[in-house]
């Protein structure tokens, strides 16, 4: 197999066990953090909205940070997949939305708020984590060009 990788010019994949250990530890920490916030909020659906919005911001920030700085694969796996993957919760989101089903207006509002706040938080996290020079370059590239 290493001969095939050498022939194709592909690097060796990251070692699996450090990645799994990082996801395991990060997942435990993320789940404990989410659980602690839910206990404080006494199971209110708005807490899942806050957790998922914060998770979107932090995950996008991690992405922006990792675009400019080489993070080890185990750090990305532990923080992104492990900690933030378990901190945010699709199952709690669906459960909360279903719990609000007796009032369809509240259920729809909750679902839309989660989507909108998640997208805005992700955008803010990415913008916040990119260095100023990246933002300036992005503006220069996206600015309309004057015709001469």
N, C-alpha and C positions, 0 to 999 in steps of 0.2 A: 504494500500500500504506500509506503514512503517513497518507493521508486516512482509510482504513479504521480504522487504529489510533486516530486522533483521534476518529472517530465512536464507536468502541466504548469509548474511554476506557482502553485498555490501554497500558502504558508500552512504550517501545522495548526490544527484547530486548538483553541484553548483547552487546557486540561479540564476535564469534566468535574472532578471532585471539588476543587475550590469553588467552581460556579454553583454546584449544588449546595455546598455548605453556606455560601453567601446568601443564596435564595432562602434557605432554611432559616438562618438567623435573622435576615431582613424580614422575612414573612412573619416570624414570631413577634418581632418588635412592632411591625406595622399593625398586626391584628390586635396586639395588646393596647396600642395607642388608640385604635378605633374603638375598642371595647371600653376603654376608660372614658372616652368622650361620650359614648352612648350611655354609660351609667350616670355621668354627670347630667346629661340632658334627659334622663329618665325615659329613653326610647322615643323621643319626639322625632317626627319625620324630618323636621328642618335640620336636625343634626346630621343626618345622612347627606342632605344637600350641602351643608358646610364641609363635611369630610370629603365628599367627592369634588367639590370646587377647589378646596385646598390641595387635594391630591393632584388635580389637573394642573394647577399652578406649579407645584413642586416637580411633577414629572416633566413638564415642558421646560422648566428651569434646568433640570438635570440634562435634558437633551441639548439645550443651548450651551450649557457649560461644557458638555462633552464634545461638542462640535469643534471647539477651539483648543481644548486641552485633552491630551490622550489619557483617558482613565483606564485602569486595568479592567479587563472583562468581568472579573469577579465583583468589582465595585459597581459597575453598571447593573449587573444581574442582581446583586444584593439590594441596591437602593431602588432600582426601577421595578424589576419583576417582583422581588421579595417584599421590601418595605412598603413601597407605594402601591403595588398590586394588591397587597392585603389590607392596606389602610383604606383604599377606596373599595366600594362594595356594590357590585351590580345587583346581587341578590337582595341586599337591604333596600336598594333603590326600588326594585320591582315590588318587594313586599310592602314598602311604604306607600307606593302608588296604588297597589291593590287595596290596602287598608283605607285609603281615601276614596274608594270607589263608590261609597254610598252618597258622596257628593261629587258628581262628575266634573263640575267646574273646578273644585279644589284639586282633583286628581290630574286634570289636564294642566292646570296652572303649575302644579308641582313638577310634572314631567317636562314642560316647556322651560321652567325656571332652571331645572337641573341641566338641560341641554345648553341653554343660553349662557348660564354662569360658567359651566364647564368650558365652553368654547372661549369665552372672554378671559377666563383665568388661564387657560392654556396659552392664548395669545400674549397675555401680559407676562406670563412666566418666561416665554421664549424671548420676548422683547427685553425684559429686565436682565436676562442672563447673557445676552449677546453684548460684547464690548461696544463701546461708542463708535469705534472706527468701522465696525461691521454695519451699524445702523446708518452711518454717514454714506458708506459705499452703497448700501441698499437704496437709499434715497437718490443718490446720483444715478444709479442704474434705472430706477423706476421713473425718474423725472422725464417728462416729455422733451424730446430733442427739438431744438429750433431748426427750422429749415432755412438754408441760406441760398 
